[in-house]
């Protein structure tokens, strides 16, 4: 079950599972108040970076002016094969 489903800037379907949300809220509680921005970060990032060790991992960066914050979301993409 997902608590967030969105297509990213490249058209990839991204979903945030309840299990991953529990991890984020426990390990990175500072991000909980920014949850409403996650879709925007994925749909309109400043840039999408690649992980040098895992081709499935992407880094979505965005500056949210209204919050005076930069947000980084790390996403593991399911590869088609």
C-alpha positions as CSV (number, residue, x, y, z in Angstrom):
1,X,0.0,0.0,0.0
2,X,1.2,3.5,-0.9
3,X,0.7,6.8,0.8
4,X,2.1,8.8,-2.1
5,X,1.9,8.0,-5.9
6,X,3.2,10.4,-8.4
7,X,4.9,10.5,-11.8
8,X,8.3,12.1,-11.7
9,X,9.6,14.7,-14.2
10,X,10.7,11.9,-16.5
11,X,7.3,10.1,-16.4
12,X,8.4,7.3,-14.0
13,X,5.8,6.2,-11.6
14,X,7.1,6.7,-8.0
15,X,5.3,5.5,-4.9
16,X,6.0,5.8,-1.2
17,X,5.1,2.7,0.7
18,X,3.8,2.8,4.3
19,X,6.9,0.8,5.3
20,X,9.3,3.4,3.8
21,X,7.3,6.3,5.3
22,X,7.7,4.7,8.8
23,X,11.5,4.5,8.1
24,X,11.6,8.2,7.0
25,X,9.5,9.4,9.9
26,X,11.6,7.4,12.4
27,X,15.1,8.0,11.0
28,X,14.6,11.5,9.5
29,X,11.8,13.1,11.6
30,X,12.9,16.6,10.3
31,X,11.3,15.6,6.9
32,X,7.8,14.8,8.3
33,X,6.7,18.4,8.1
34,X,7.7,18.6,4.5
35,X,5.7,15.6,3.3
36,X,3.3,17.8,1.4
37,X,6.3,19.0,-0.8
38,X,7.4,15.5,-1.8
39,X,5.2,15.4,-5.0
40,X,6.5,18.7,-6.1
41,X,10.1,17.7,-5.5
42,X,9.6,14.6,-7.7
43,X,7.6,16.3,-10.4
44,X,9.7,19.5,-10.7
45,X,13.1,18.9,-9.2
46,X,16.0,21.4,-9.7
47,X,18.0,18.4,-10.8
48,X,18.0,14.6,-10.7
49,X,21.3,13.0,-9.8
50,X,22.6,9.5,-10.1
51,X,24.2,7.3,-7.4
52,X,27.7,6.3,-8.4
53,X,27.3,2.7,-7.0
54,X,23.6,1.8,-7.7
55,X,22.0,2.7,-11.0
56,X,18.6,2.2,-9.4
57,X,19.1,5.1,-7.0
58,X,18.2,8.6,-8.0
59,X,18.6,11.9,-6.0
60,X,15.9,14.5,-6.5
61,X,16.9,18.0,-5.4
62,X,14.6,21.1,-5.1
63,X,14.8,24.4,-3.4
64,X,11.4,25.3,-1.9
65,X,11.5,29.1,-1.7
66,X,8.4,29.4,0.5
67,X,10.1,27.2,3.1
68,X,13.6,28.6,2.6
69,X,14.8,25.0,2.4
70,X,16.4,22.6,0.0
71,X,14.8,19.2,0.0
72,X,16.6,16.0,-1.2
73,X,14.6,12.9,-1.8
74,X,16.4,9.6,-2.5
75,X,14.4,7.2,-4.6
76,X,15.1,3.6,-5.6
77,X,13.7,2.9,-9.1
78,X,12.5,-0.5,-10.1
79,X,14.3,-1.5,-13.2
80,X,12.4,-3.1,-16.0
81,X,13.9,-6.3,-17.1
